[in-house]
Amino acid sequence: MDVIVRTGSGRVRGFSAGDVSVFKGIPYAAPLDGPARFQAPLPAPSWEGVRDSTAFSASVPQEAAPMPGQVSPWKPGDSTECLTVNVWSPDVGARGLPVLVWIHGGMFMHGSSASPAYDGAALAREGVVFVSLNYRVGYEGFGWVADAPANRGLLDQIAALRWVRDNIAGFGGDPGNVTVAGQSAGGSSVVALVSSPAARGLLRRGIAQSVGGLFVPEAEARAVAEMVTDQLGVSPTAAELGSLPSEAIHGAQSAPSAAMTADPSAWTNSHTPYAPMFGDDVLERRPWEALRAGAGREIDLIAGFTRDECRVFAAGLDLSGSDPVAVARGMRLAPEALPRYRAAHPGISDAGLHELMLTDSLFRMPTLWCAEGHAEAGGKTYLYEFAWPAPVLDGAYGACHSIDVPFLFGVLDDEIGRPLLGDPAPAGFEVLSAQLRRAWTSFAASGDPGWPEFGTDWRLARSWNVPLEVVSDPAGESRRIWREHA
């Protein structure tokens, strides 16, 4: 059955999927044509009549899919109308339902809200209006441009949140009760938004899943831009970059990776060439530093990580010749950190130590720093560790990066759930999945996820496993190592 809602740009037609109304591909900003690809998002044009919103829009321009077997969500020639939102509502006629906005991950290089992994139906059935969004990635979203604003991907997210503020009441939602959640690059985006003066007033709560330490100073963003534009033979201006097709930029945008990998200690972030840049009006400093200084203290925050974040990445690498001293140096850890790690993990191999330090450096410590900073500044804070191990490959992946996503959405048959959880659903999946959704939607509704608040004096956290537990100081030894030797 068709469902029609009026927005500020015009009426949209969605469809009823059982007890949920679904609207897809609603523009929150203008198409990305020419130099506009490198400018701040512009308002979406209005339309006459009723716009069909029953199918996802094109995804934002991006490189080919990063993993073998994955299908890229974008191809040359796709529509430039890609800055869009999707809405799942349990009742468009309701008033004042809590709103949960989702920001996808992808290392700020990949991703799309159209992924089956992010189907919002199960969350909407818990009584929230669920919104997902596209935002620019790669050079177009985060590359330095001389005459254009930095952090265009974050500006897209802020524009989408303004759309939510102005329009979500028509879908049954409360524009004054918006929670923004995201995982990986999406989790990093959440803490950026919580701490950003540019997003003030647009969100009441944040859920940051697996915050990456992927924030860079302007000097590094400019160095990356110089390598890319030299290869392209253009100046780093919106006009010259906008004159090139996206696929040409994608062909050059990974050029800095080799130099960054060869000397990781020379870079704040050597894992991806593109990430939010701090030092501007959108992101004044690294989020954990801004949170500690009191930015966003009025916003409730859940922050958490998976126990074995980087094990899934390490499984695809040959780390048998790993040199822990060099790895620590690349992470700017003092050599004294290594015996501390070995004492805390007796018998750990060099490869295992490499993977553990990568897990701490990339995700666990940045996430923990955000929780600590927010709590120390007086913000209401909750911490969690997702500890349920993936069953595939005899448990080789552990509780790895992204394992929490299929549990949150209740979706198994997609590019995230299938490789990690297998088929059929493993024992305990349905129960833990429902518990996680209830916690997130309860937090969105009331600010209470169902476990004690986190504080730096007591460090209580939810452990997501079967059975559920409240634990003290997860990753505590790593925390002490990084506090004393980083």
C-alpha positions in Angstrom: 0.0 0.0 0.0 1.3 3.5 -0.9 2.0 5.9 1.9 2.4 9.7 1.2 4.1 12.2 3.4 4.8 15.9 2.8 8.3 17.2 3.2 9.8 20.7 2.9 10.7 19.9 -0.7 7.5 18.2 -1.8 5.4 15.1 -1.2 7.0 11.6 -1.2 5.4 8.3 -1.8 6.7 5.3 0.2 5.2 1.9 0.8 3.9 -0.2 3.6 6.0 -3.3 4.5 3.8 -5.0 7.0 3.7 -2.9 10.1 6.4 -0.4 8.9 6.2 2.3 6.3 9.4 2.7 4.2 10.6 5.7 2.2 13.8 5.5 0.2 16.1 7.9 -1.7 14.7 11.2 -0.4 17.1 14.0 -1.3 18.4 16.1 1.6 20.9 18.0 -0.6 21.3 19.0 -4.3 22.9 16.6 -6.9 26.7 16.5 -7.0 27.4 18.0 -10.4 30.8 19.4 -11.5 32.5 21.6 -8.8 29.6 20.9 -6.4 31.2 17.6 -5.8 33.8 19.5 -3.8 31.7 22.1 -2.1 29.5 22.2 1.0 26.1 20.5 0.3 23.5 22.7 -1.2 19.7 22.5 -0.4 17.8 19.9 -2.3 15.6 21.4 -5.0 11.8 21.2 -4.5 9.5 19.2 -6.8 5.9 19.3 -8.0 3.5 16.5 -7.4 4.4 13.3 -5.6 7.9 11.9 -5.8 8.4 8.2 -5.9 10.4 7.1 -2.9 10.1 3.4 -3.1 13.7 2.6 -4.3 17.1 3.6 -3.0 18.9 6.4 -4.8 22.3 6.0 -6.4 25.2 5.7 -4.0 27.9 8.4 -3.7 30.9 8.0 -6.0 33.5 5.6 -4.7 36.2 3.1 -5.7 35.4 -0.5 -6.5 34.3 -2.7 -3.6 37.3 -3.3 -1.2 36.7 -7.0 -0.6 36.7 -9.9 -3.2 33.1 -11.0 -4.0 31.6 -7.7 -3.0 29.6 -5.7 -5.5 30.5 -2.0 -5.7 27.5 0.1 -4.8 28.5 2.8 -7.4 29.5 2.7 -11.1 30.4 5.5 -13.6 27.3 7.0 -15.1 25.1 6.6 -12.0 22.9 9.5 -11.1 24.5 12.4 -9.2 21.4 12.7 -7.0 22.9 10.6 -4.2 22.9 12.7 -1.1 19.7 11.1 0.2 18.0 9.7 3.3 15.8 6.6 3.8 13.1 6.4 6.5 11.5 3.4 8.2 8.5 4.5 10.4 6.3 2.3 12.6 3.5 4.9 12.3 3.6 8.0 10.1 0.5 9.2 11.9 2.1 9.2 15.3 3.5 12.1 17.1 6.8 12.3 19.1 8.4 8.9 18.4 12.1 8.8 19.1 14.4 9.1 16.1 17.4 6.9 15.4 19.8 8.1 12.6 22.3 5.6 11.2 25.7 6.5 9.7 27.4 3.6 7.8 31.1 2.7 8.0 33.7 2.0 5.3 37.0 3.7 6.4 35.6 6.9 4.9 36.3 5.4 1.5 33.3 3.1 0.9 29.8 2.4 1.9 26.1 3.0 1.1 22.9 3.3 3.1 21.4 1.0 0.4 23.3 -2.0 1.8 20.9 -4.8 2.9 22.9 -4.9 6.1 21.3 -1.6 7.2 17.6 -2.5 6.7 15.8 -0.5 9.4 12.6 -2.5 9.7 13.5 -4.5 12.8 14.6 -1.3 14.6 11.5 0.6 13.5 9.4 -2.2 15.0 10.9 -1.4 18.3 9.1 2.0 18.2 11.7 4.4 16.7 11.6 6.2 13.4 14.8 5.0 11.7 16.8 7.1 9.2 19.8 6.1 7.2 21.9 8.4 5.0 24.5 8.7 2.3 27.5 11.0 2.6 30.5 11.7 0.5 33.6 9.5 0.9 37.1 9.3 -0.4 38.7 12.4 -1.9 35.3 13.9 -2.7 34.2 13.7 0.9 37.5 14.2 2.8 40.3 15.2 0.5 41.8 18.7 1.0 40.7 21.3 -1.6 42.2 24.8 -1.5 39.0 26.7 -2.1 36.4 24.4 -0.6 35.5 23.4 3.0 37.2 20.4 4.6 35.2 17.6 6.0 32.6 17.6 3.3 31.4 14.2 4.3 30.7 15.5 7.8 28.9 18.5 6.4 26.7 16.1 4.4 25.8 14.3 7.7 25.0 17.7 9.3 22.8 18.6 6.3 21.0 15.3 6.7 20.4 16.0 10.4 19.0 19.4 9.5 16.6 17.6 7.1 15.6 15.3 10.0 15.0 18.3 12.2 12.8 20.0 9.6 10.9 17.0 8.3 10.9 14.0 10.6 7.7 15.0 12.4 5.8 14.2 9.1 7.0 10.6 9.6 5.9 10.4 13.2 9.2 11.3 14.7 10.2 13.9 17.4 12.8 16.3 16.0 13.8 17.1 19.6 14.7 13.5 20.4 17.3 12.4 17.8 19.9 9.8 18.5 22.7 9.4 15.9 24.4 6.0 15.8 27.1 4.6 13.6 29.8 1.9 13.3 33.5 2.2 12.3 33.8 5.3 10.2 30.2 5.9 11.2 31.1 5.6 14.9 34.0 8.1 14.3 31.4 10.3 12.6 29.2 10.1 15.7 31.8 11.3 18.1 32.8 14.0 15.6 29.2 15.2 15.5 28.7 15.0 19.3 31.8 17.2 19.8 31.2 19.6 16.8 29.8 23.1 17.3 28.4 22.8 13.8 26.0 20.0 14.8 24.9 21.7 18.1 21.2 21.3 18.6 20.7 18.6 16.0 21.1 15.5 18.2 20.3 14.6 21.8 22.2 11.3 22.0 25.0 9.4 20.3 25.9 5.8 19.9 29.5 5.3 18.7 30.3 1.7 17.7 34.0 1.0 17.1 35.4 4.6 17.0 38.5 4.6 14.8 41.5 6.8 15.6 41.2 8.3 12.1 41.4 12.0 12.5 44.2 14.0 10.8 45.7 17.5 11.0 45.5 19.9 8.0 49.2 19.4 7.2 48.7 15.7 6.5 45.5 16.3 4.6 47.3 18.7 2.4 50.2 16.3 1.9 47.8 13.6 0.7 46.1 16.1 -1.6 49.5 17.1 -3.2 50.3 13.5 -4.0 46.9 12.9 -5.6 46.7 16.1 -7.6 50.3 15.7 -8.8 49.3 12.3 -10.2 46.2 13.8 -11.8 48.0 16.8 -13.1 45.6 19.3 -11.7 45.5 22.0 -9.0 43.6 21.1 -5.8 40.7 23.4 -6.6 37.0 22.6 -6.8 36.9 23.7 -10.4 39.8 21.6 -11.6 38.9 18.6 -9.6 35.3 19.0 -10.6 36.3 18.9 -14.2 37.5 15.3 -13.8 35.2 12.3 -13.8 34.9 10.6 -10.4 36.5 7.5 -11.7 39.7 9.4 -12.6 39.9 10.7 -9.1 39.3 7.2 -7.7 42.1 5.9 -9.9 44.6 8.2 -8.1 43.1 8.7 -4.6 44.9 5.7 -3.1 48.3 6.8 -4.4 49.4 8.1 -1.0 48.8 4.7 0.7 52.2 3.3 -0.2 54.1 6.2 1.3 51.9 6.1 4.4 52.3 2.3 4.9 56.1 2.6 4.3 56.6 5.0 7.2 53.5 4.9 9.5 55.2 6.8 12.3 55.4 9.9 10.1 51.6 10.0 9.9 48.9 10.5 12.5 46.8 8.1 10.6 48.5 5.7 8.2 45.5 3.4 7.6 43.5 5.4 5.1 44.3 8.5 3.1 41.0 10.1 3.9 39.5 10.9 7.3 38.0 13.9 9.1 40.4 16.8 9.5 40.6 18.6 12.8 41.4 22.3 13.1 38.4 23.8 11.4 35.0 25.1 12.4 33.4 21.6 12.0 36.0 19.7 14.0 38.1 21.9 16.2 40.2 19.2 17.7 40.3 15.4 17.9 36.9 14.3 19.3 38.3 12.7 22.5 40.2 16.0 23.2 37.1 18.1 22.5 34.9 15.8 24.7 37.4 16.1 27.5 37.2 19.9 27.3 33.4 19.7 27.6 32.2 19.8 24.0 28.9 17.9 23.8 28.6 17.3 27.5 24.8 17.8 27.2 24.5 14.9 24.7 24.2 11.4 26.2 26.7 9.0 24.7 27.2 5.2 24.3 30.6 4.2 23.1 31.9 0.7 22.6 34.2 -1.7 20.8 34.4 -5.4 19.9 36.8 -7.4 21.9 38.9 -8.6 18.9 38.4 -5.7 16.4 41.3 -6.3 14.0 41.4 -10.1 14.1 39.3 -10.3 10.9 41.8 -8.1 9.1 44.8 -9.9 10.5 43.4 -13.2 9.2 43.9 -12.1 5.7 47.6 -11.1 6.2 50.8 -13.0 6.7 52.0 -11.7 10.0 54.5 -14.6 10.6 57.4 -12.2 10.1 55.9 -9.4 12.2 58.4 -7.2 14.1 56.6 -6.0 17.2 59.2 -3.3 17.8 58.6 -1.8 14.4 54.8 -2.1 14.9 55.0 -0.3 18.2 57.2 2.4 16.6 54.6 2.9 13.8 51.9 3.4 16.5 54.2 5.8 18.5 54.3 3.4 21.4 57.5 3.3 23.5 59.4 -0.1 23.4 58.6 -0.5 27.1 55.0 -1.3 26.0 56.0 -4.7 24.5 57.0 -6.5 27.8 53.8 -5.1 29.4 51.7 -6.6 26.6 53.5 -9.9 26.8 53.1 -10.0 30.6 49.4 -9.4 30.2 49.0 -12.1 27.5 51.4 -14.9 28.3 52.5 -17.0 25.3 51.2 -14.5 22.7 53.0 -14.8 19.4 54.5 -11.9 17.5 51.6 -12.1 15.0 49.1 -12.1 17.8 50.8 -9.2 19.4 50.7 -7.3 16.1 46.9 -7.9 15.8 46.3 -6.9 19.5 48.2 -3.7 19.2 46.4 -2.9 16.0 43.0 -3.5 17.7 44.0 -1.2 20.5 45.5 1.5 18.3 42.8 1.6 15.7 39.6 1.1 17.8 39.7 0.2 21.4 41.8 3.1 22.7 40.1 5.8 20.6 36.7 4.6 21.7 37.7 4.4 25.4 39.3 7.9 25.2 36.0 9.3 24.0 34.1 7.6 26.8 36.6 8.8 29.4 36.7 12.3 28.1 32.9 12.6 27.9 32.5 11.2 31.4 35.2 13.4 32.9 33.5 16.5 31.5 30.3 15.5 33.2 28.5 13.9 30.2 26.2 11.0 30.7 28.2 8.1 29.3 27.8 4.3 28.8 30.6 1.9 27.7 30.3 -1.6 26.2 32.4 -4.4 24.8 30.9 -6.7 22.3 32.4 -10.1 23.2 30.3 -12.7 21.3 32.7 -14.5 19.0 32.0 -15.2 15.3 31.5 -19.0 14.8 33.0 -19.2 11.3 36.5 -20.7 10.7 36.4 -22.4 14.1 36.2 -19.0 15.8 39.3 -17.6 14.1 37.8 -14.1 13.8 36.8 -13.9 17.5 34.5 -10.9 18.4 35.8 -9.0 15.4 35.1 -5.7 13.7 31.5 -5.3 12.4 30.3 -8.4 14.3 27.8 -6.2 16.1 26.2 -4.8 12.9 24.1 -8.0 12.0 23.0 -8.3 15.6 21.8 -4.7 15.7 19.8 -4.9 12.5 18.8 -8.6 12.8 20.0 -9.2 9.2 22.2 -12.2 8.4 21.9 -12.6 4.6 24.2 -9.7 3.5 27.8 -8.8 2.9 28.5 -8.4 6.6 26.5 -11.0 8.3 27.0 -13.9 5.9 30.9 -14.1 6.1 30.9 -13.7 9.9 28.0 -15.7 11.1 27.4 -18.3 8.4 24.0 -19.9 7.6 21.8 -20.8 9.4 21.8 -18.3 12.3 24.1 -19.5 15.1 22.6 -20.4 18.5 21.9 -17.4 20.6 21.8 -15.0 17.7 18.1 -14.1 17.8 18.1 -13.5 21.6 21.3 -11.4 21.7 20.1 -9.5 18.6 16.8 -8.6 20.2 18.5 -7.6 23.4 20.9 -5.2 21.6 18.1 -3.6 19.6 16.0 -3.1 22.7 19.0 -1.4 24.5 19.7 0.9 21.5 16.0 1.9 21.1 15.5 2.3 24.9 18.5 4.7 24.9 17.1 6.6 22.0 13.7 6.9 23.8 14.8 7.7 27.3 18.6 7.8 27.6 18.8 4.6 29.5 20.2 1.5 27.7 19.8 -0.8 30.7 23.2 -1.0 32.3 25.1 1.3 34.8 26.7 4.6 33.6 30.4 4.6 33.0 32.8 6.7 35.1 36.6 6.8 35.3 36.4 5.9 39.0 34.3 2.7 38.5 34.6 1.9 34.8 31.5 -0.4 34.5 30.5 -1.6 31.0 28.1 -3.9 29.3 29.6 -7.1 27.9 27.5 -8.2 25.0 27.6 -12.0 25.1 25.5 -14.9 26.2 24.7 -14.4 29.0 24.8 -10.6 29.3 27.1 -9.3 31.9 28.2 -6.0 33.5 32.0 -6.0 33.7 34.6 -3.7 35.1 37.3 -2.0 33.0 37.3 -4.0 29.7 40.7 -3.7 28.0 42.1 -2.3 31.3 45.7 -3.5 30.8 45.8 -2.1 27.3 44.4 1.2 28.7 47.2 1.4 31.2 49.9 0.5 28.7 48.7 3.3 26.3 48.4 5.8 29.2 52.0 5.2 30.3 53.8 4.4 27.0 52.1 6.3 24.2 
